[in-house]
Amino acid sequence: MKLANKGAKLVLLSRDNQRGHVARKEIADAGVDAQVDWIPADLSSLESVRSFVRAFRKRYAHLDALFNCAGALLPKRQMTADGLEGNFAVNYLGPFLLTNLLLEPLKTASASRVVTVSGRAHKGSWPEGLHPATIDFEDLQGLAEFRFVKAAKQAVLAKILMTYEMARRWQNTGIEVCTFCPGLTRTDLISSMPWILRSLVKVRFALPGAKHPDQAAEQIISLANPNREVNGKYFEFTKKRIVKAKSSLESYDPNIASRLWVVSEELVGQKFAAVP
């Protein structure tokens, strides 16, 4: 709705469910001047992501801003149709494939932006787990051992590594990519969690500092401002403003980022060369 109110032409991506229909109708009924399109897709499915991109490119020649905001918190190990662990697939690999497949529309636009929502918990924090996230290349899908906190934090770190690697690979394209932690936001991302954890998070929602989704949306949108330099940076919302922040030590390792990129290409079955 925030973008619609600014008169933007919107293309929504969500699963084909009731919430998707409601979101599109709410924007369409708001009486704003924005044009709203909706192409249903499921980020847990590689073929669904490819289908979305095919449909998008038939309708649109360029893309000014891509917001990777989808997320899932799956406390039990769930396999996707592609044989991938659900947290890794939805939170990281789906956006990895989507963003790469949209490279040409992003290049065609002037001063385009990619903003990927991540999180500060990858650095280790209470109550998300005191140990910083790491990419477990030996057991990336949690086949040998699945632990929810490890899987969730790994997916967040993967998104940050992806952002930094894209900034290196796309440095001559005119596309700026960044990643952002909006902080504690009152969403229903916790709906699949055990009731005890849901209760704890709801207590945190009641504390000062927790924000409404509209507030987080405004902050995410601000990073797409072409007058703001954001390329290859990680941001956090703190002390009532967005600041450039430091991510974890592992996130800055170009060898880990490059290795993750190659592994991700293998998992999606497609290579994405650096742009000269």
C-alpha positions as CSV (number, residue, x, y, z in Angstrom):
1,M,0.0,0.0,0.0
2,K,2.9,2.4,0.7
3,L,4.2,2.1,-2.8
4,A,0.7,2.3,-4.2
5,N,0.2,5.6,-2.4
6,K,3.3,6.9,-4.1
7,G,1.8,6.1,-7.5
8,A,4.0,3.2,-8.4
9,K,3.2,0.5,-10.8
10,L,3.1,-2.6,-8.7
11,V,3.7,-6.3,-9.5
12,L,2.8,-8.5,-6.5
13,L,4.3,-11.9,-6.0
14,S,2.7,-14.3,-3.5
15,R,1.2,-17.7,-3.3
16,D,-2.2,-18.2,-4.9
17,N,-4.1,-18.1,-1.7
18,Q,-6.7,-15.9,0.1
19,R,-4.2,-13.4,1.4
20,G,-2.9,-12.8,-2.1
21,H,-6.4,-12.0,-3.4
22,V,-7.1,-9.8,-0.4
23,A,-3.9,-7.8,-0.7
24,R,-4.5,-7.1,-4.4
25,K,-8.1,-6.1,-3.8
26,E,-7.2,-3.8,-0.9
27,I,-4.8,-1.9,-3.1
28,A,-7.2,-1.8,-6.0
29,D,-10.0,-0.6,-3.8
30,A,-8.0,2.1,-2.1
31,G,-8.6,4.6,-5.0
32,V,-5.0,5.5,-5.6
33,D,-3.5,6.1,-9.0
34,A,-1.2,3.0,-8.9
35,Q,-1.5,0.2,-11.3
36,V,-1.6,-3.2,-9.6
37,D,-0.7,-6.5,-11.1
38,W,-0.4,-9.9,-9.4
39,I,1.4,-12.9,-10.6
40,P,1.0,-15.8,-8.2
41,A,4.1,-17.8,-7.4
42,D,5.5,-20.0,-4.7
43,L,9.1,-19.3,-3.7
44,S,9.5,-22.8,-2.4
45,S,9.2,-24.1,-6.0
46,L,11.9,-23.4,-8.5
47,E,9.6,-24.0,-11.4
48,S,7.0,-21.6,-9.9
49,V,9.8,-18.9,-9.7
50,R,10.7,-19.5,-13.3
51,S,7.0,-19.4,-14.3
52,F,6.7,-16.0,-12.5
53,V,9.7,-14.6,-14.4
54,R,8.3,-15.8,-17.8
55,A,5.0,-14.1,-17.1
56,F,6.7,-10.9,-15.8
57,R,8.9,-10.6,-18.8
58,K,6.0,-11.0,-21.2
59,R,4.3,-8.1,-19.6
60,Y,7.1,-5.7,-18.6
61,A,10.4,-4.6,-20.2
62,H,12.0,-3.2,-17.1
63,L,12.0,-3.4,-13.3
64,D,12.9,-0.4,-11.2
65,A,13.0,-2.0,-7.8
66,L,12.8,-5.6,-6.5
67,F,11.9,-6.2,-2.9
68,N,12.8,-9.6,-1.6
69,C,10.5,-9.7,1.5
70,A,9.2,-13.2,1.6
71,G,10.0,-15.4,4.6
72,A,9.1,-18.6,6.4
73,L,9.9,-20.0,9.8
74,L,9.5,-23.7,9.7
75,P,10.3,-25.3,13.1
76,K,10.2,-28.9,11.7
77,R,12.1,-30.1,8.8
78,Q,9.9,-29.8,5.7
79,M,11.0,-30.8,2.2
80,T,9.9,-28.9,-0.9
81,A,8.9,-30.5,-4.1
82,D,12.5,-29.9,-5.3
83,G,13.9,-31.9,-2.3
84,L,15.1,-28.8,-0.5
85,E,14.8,-27.9,3.2
86,G,11.9,-25.4,3.5
87,N,13.6,-22.6,5.4
88,F,16.6,-22.6,3.0
89,A,14.3,-22.8,-0.1
90,V,11.8,-20.0,0.7
91,N,14.1,-17.6,2.5
92,Y,17.1,-17.9,0.3
93,L,17.2,-20.1,-2.8
94,G,13.9,-18.9,-4.2
95,P,15.0,-15.2,-4.0
96,F,18.4,-16.2,-5.3
97,L,16.9,-17.6,-8.5
98,L,14.3,-14.9,-8.8
99,T,16.7,-12.0,-8.6
100,N,19.2,-13.6,-11.0
101,L,16.4,-14.3,-13.6
102,L,15.3,-10.7,-13.3
103,L,18.7,-9.3,-14.1
104,E,17.9,-8.1,-17.6
105,P,14.7,-6.2,-16.6
106,L,16.7,-4.6,-13.8
107,K,19.6,-3.7,-16.2
108,T,17.1,-2.1,-18.6
109,A,15.7,0.2,-15.9
110,S,17.6,3.3,-14.8
111,A,19.2,3.2,-11.4
112,S,17.4,0.0,-10.3
113,R,17.6,-1.4,-6.8
114,V,17.3,-4.8,-5.1
115,V,16.4,-4.7,-1.4
116,T,16.5,-8.0,0.4
117,V,15.1,-8.3,4.0
118,S,17.5,-10.2,6.3
119,G,18.0,-9.9,10.0
120,R,20.5,-9.0,12.7
121,A,20.0,-12.3,14.5
122,H,22.5,-14.0,12.1
123,K,25.2,-12.3,14.3
124,G,24.1,-14.1,17.4
125,S,21.6,-12.6,19.8
126,W,19.1,-13.3,22.5
127,P,16.6,-15.0,22.1
128,E,17.4,-16.1,18.5
129,G,20.6,-18.0,19.5
130,L,23.8,-16.6,20.9
131,H,26.0,-18.3,18.3
132,P,26.4,-16.5,15.0
133,A,25.1,-18.2,11.8
134,T,27.4,-20.2,9.6
135,I,26.9,-21.9,6.2
136,D,27.2,-25.6,6.8
137,F,28.3,-26.8,3.4
138,E,28.6,-30.4,4.6
139,D,24.9,-30.5,5.6
140,L,23.3,-27.5,3.9
141,Q,19.8,-29.1,3.8
142,G,19.9,-30.5,7.4
143,L,19.8,-34.1,6.3
144,A,22.2,-35.3,8.9
145,E,20.8,-33.1,11.7
146,F,18.0,-30.5,11.6
147,R,17.9,-27.8,14.1
148,F,15.5,-25.0,13.5
149,V,17.5,-22.1,14.9
150,K,20.5,-23.2,12.9
151,A,18.5,-23.5,9.7
152,A,16.7,-20.2,10.1
153,K,20.0,-18.3,10.9
154,Q,21.8,-20.0,8.0
155,A,19.1,-18.8,5.6
156,V,19.5,-15.2,6.8
157,L,23.3,-15.3,6.5
158,A,22.9,-16.8,3.0
159,K,20.8,-13.8,1.9
160,I,23.5,-11.4,3.1
161,L,26.2,-13.3,1.4
162,M,24.1,-13.3,-1.8
163,T,23.8,-9.5,-1.6
164,Y,27.5,-8.9,-1.2
165,E,28.3,-11.4,-4.0
166,M,25.7,-9.7,-6.3
167,A,27.3,-6.3,-5.6
168,R,30.6,-7.7,-6.7
169,R,29.3,-9.5,-9.8
170,W,27.0,-6.7,-10.9
171,Q,29.2,-3.7,-10.2
172,N,29.1,-2.5,-13.8
173,T,25.3,-2.9,-14.4
174,G,23.9,0.2,-12.7
175,I,22.0,-2.0,-10.3
176,E,22.5,-1.4,-6.6
177,V,21.8,-4.2,-4.2
178,C,21.5,-4.1,-0.4
179,T,20.1,-6.0,2.5
180,F,18.2,-4.7,5.5
181,C,17.1,-5.7,9.0
182,P,13.9,-3.7,9.9
183,G,13.9,-5.0,13.5
184,L,11.1,-6.6,15.4
185,T,7.9,-6.3,13.3
186,R,4.4,-7.4,14.2
187,T,3.8,-9.9,11.4
188,D,2.3,-13.4,11.3
189,L,5.7,-15.0,10.4
190,I,5.5,-16.8,13.7
191,S,2.2,-18.5,12.9
192,S,3.8,-21.9,12.3
193,M,5.9,-21.8,15.5
194,P,5.0,-23.9,18.7
195,W,2.6,-22.1,20.9
196,I,5.2,-21.4,23.6
197,L,7.4,-19.6,21.2
198,R,4.5,-17.7,19.7
199,S,3.5,-16.5,23.2
200,L,7.1,-15.3,23.9
201,V,7.3,-13.4,20.6
202,K,3.8,-11.8,21.2
203,V,5.2,-10.6,24.6
204,R,8.1,-9.0,22.7
205,F,5.5,-7.5,20.2
206,A,4.0,-5.6,23.2
207,L,7.3,-4.0,24.2
208,P,8.6,-0.7,23.0
209,G,10.5,-0.9,19.7
210,A,8.2,-3.4,18.0
211,K,6.8,-1.8,14.8
212,H,3.7,-2.1,12.6
213,P,4.4,-3.7,9.2
214,D,3.5,-0.4,7.5
215,Q,6.4,1.2,9.4
216,A,8.8,-1.5,8.3
217,A,7.5,-1.2,4.7
218,E,8.3,2.6,4.7
219,Q,11.8,1.9,5.8
220,I,12.4,-0.8,3.1
221,I,11.0,1.4,0.4
222,S,13.3,4.2,1.4
223,L,16.3,2.1,0.5
224,A,15.1,2.0,-3.1
225,N,15.5,5.8,-3.4
226,P,17.9,6.4,-6.3
227,N,19.5,9.3,-4.5
228,R,20.7,7.0,-1.7
229,E,23.9,5.0,-2.1
230,V,23.3,1.5,-0.9
231,N,25.2,-0.9,-3.1
232,G,26.7,-3.9,-1.3
233,K,25.7,-2.6,2.1
234,Y,23.9,-4.1,5.1
235,F,21.5,-1.8,7.0
236,E,19.7,-2.0,10.3
237,F,16.9,0.1,11.8
238,T,18.1,1.4,15.2
239,K,17.6,4.5,17.3
240,K,14.7,5.6,15.1
241,R,16.7,5.7,11.9
242,I,18.3,3.4,9.2
243,V,22.0,3.0,9.6
244,K,24.7,1.2,7.7
245,A,25.7,-1.6,10.0
246,K,28.2,-4.4,10.2
247,S,27.1,-7.9,9.5
248,S,28.8,-11.0,10.9
249,L,32.5,-11.8,10.3
250,E,31.6,-14.8,8.1
251,S,29.4,-12.7,5.9
252,Y,32.4,-10.7,4.6
253,D,34.3,-13.8,3.5
254,P,34.3,-13.6,-0.4
255,N,35.4,-17.3,-0.6
256,I,32.3,-18.4,1.4
257,A,30.1,-16.2,-0.8
258,S,31.6,-17.5,-4.0
259,R,31.3,-21.1,-2.8
260,L,27.7,-20.6,-1.8
261,W,26.9,-19.0,-5.2
262,V,28.3,-22.0,-7.0
263,V,26.4,-24.4,-4.8
264,S,23.2,-22.4,-5.3
265,E,23.7,-22.6,-9.1
266,E,24.0,-26.4,-8.8
267,L,20.8,-26.6,-6.7
268,V,18.8,-24.5,-9.1
269,G,20.4,-26.1,-12.2
270,Q,21.5,-22.9,-13.8
271,K,24.7,-20.8,-13.9
272,F,24.7,-17.0,-13.7
273,A,27.9,-15.5,-14.9
274,A,29.4,-12.3,-13.6
275,V,28.3,-9.3,-15.7
276,P,31.3,-7.7,-17.5
